[in-house]
Amino acid sequence: MGCRAGTALRFVLSTVPPRGLQGEKVDHLSTVSLFFQDGNGRETQQEAVLAADLILQGAVIIGKALAEGKRTLVHCAWEQNRSCAMCCVYAVLQKGWT
């Protein structure tokens, strides 16, 4: 499945290392990487602070990419909600969603 002309992604923010079809690490698939583990509520205080900081950084990065008119994908894996958190923080802080 390909993208229609003019609809290709121009920016990919990854919260986990992107993998190829055989599971190999493929760094060039990301424009920006913000890696951190989600402890599902069992993080140490230091890990929680790092996660919050990276989620806020991600929201700022998303805002800049979109402001530049770039079609943007926020990539995650393992169903840990890192990408969702970044997108929600972007929507609340930069778009005023409630």
C-alpha positions as CSV (number, residue, x, y, z in Angstrom):
1,M,0.0,0.0,0.0
2,G,1.5,3.3,-1.0
3,C,0.8,6.9,-0.3
4,R,-1.0,9.2,-2.8
5,A,1.0,12.0,-4.3
6,G,1.5,14.7,-1.8
7,T,0.3,12.7,1.2
8,A,3.5,11.0,2.3
9,L,4.7,11.5,5.8
10,R,7.2,14.2,6.2
11,F,8.0,13.8,9.9
12,V,8.2,10.8,12.2
13,L,8.7,11.1,16.0
14,S,9.5,7.7,17.5
15,T,9.2,6.8,21.2
16,V,10.8,3.4,20.6
17,P,13.5,2.3,18.1
18,P,11.8,1.7,14.7
19,R,12.1,-1.8,13.4
20,G,12.2,-3.2,9.8
21,L,10.2,-6.1,8.4
22,Q,12.7,-8.7,9.9
23,G,12.7,-6.9,13.3
24,E,16.0,-5.2,12.7
25,K,16.6,-1.7,14.2
26,V,16.2,0.9,11.4
27,D,17.1,4.4,12.7
28,H,16.6,6.2,9.4
29,L,12.8,5.7,9.7
30,S,12.6,8.4,12.4
31,T,13.1,12.1,12.1
32,V,13.3,12.5,15.8
33,S,13.6,9.9,18.6
34,L,12.5,10.3,22.2
35,F,13.0,6.9,23.9
36,F,11.8,6.1,27.4
37,Q,10.2,3.1,29.1
38,D,6.7,3.1,30.5
39,G,6.6,1.4,33.8
40,N,2.8,1.3,33.8
41,G,2.7,3.3,37.0
42,R,5.6,1.6,38.7
43,E,8.2,4.1,37.7
44,T,10.7,5.5,40.2
45,Q,10.3,9.2,40.8
46,Q,13.3,9.9,38.6
47,E,11.8,7.8,35.7
48,A,8.4,9.6,36.1
49,V,10.1,13.0,35.9
50,L,12.0,11.9,32.8
51,A,8.9,10.5,31.1
52,A,6.9,13.7,31.8
53,D,9.8,15.8,30.4
54,L,10.0,13.7,27.3
55,I,6.2,13.8,26.8
56,L,6.3,17.6,27.0
57,Q,9.3,17.7,24.6
58,G,7.3,15.5,22.2
59,A,4.3,17.8,22.3
60,V,6.6,20.8,21.4
61,I,8.2,18.8,18.6
62,I,4.8,17.8,17.2
63,G,3.7,21.4,17.3
64,K,6.7,22.6,15.4
65,A,6.4,19.9,12.7
66,L,2.7,20.6,12.2
67,A,3.4,24.4,12.1
68,E,5.8,23.7,9.3
69,G,3.1,21.9,7.4
70,K,4.6,18.5,7.8
71,R,2.4,15.4,7.8
72,T,3.4,13.8,11.1
73,L,3.4,10.4,12.6
74,V,4.1,9.7,16.3
75,H,5.3,6.2,16.5
76,C,5.2,3.9,19.5
77,A,4.9,0.2,20.3
78,W,4.1,-2.2,23.1
79,E,0.8,-0.4,23.8
80,Q,2.3,1.8,26.5
81,N,0.6,5.1,25.5
82,R,3.7,7.2,25.1
83,S,2.7,8.4,21.6
84,C,-0.9,9.0,22.7
85,A,0.3,11.0,25.7
86,M,2.4,13.3,23.5
87,C,-0.4,13.9,21.1
88,C,-2.9,14.6,23.9
89,V,-0.5,17.0,25.6
90,Y,0.0,18.8,22.2
91,A,-3.8,19.1,21.8
92,V,-4.4,20.4,25.3
93,L,-1.4,22.8,25.6
94,Q,-1.0,24.0,22.0
95,K,-4.6,23.7,20.6
96,G,-6.5,24.5,23.8
97,W,-8.5,21.3,23.8
98,T,-10.1,20.3,27.1
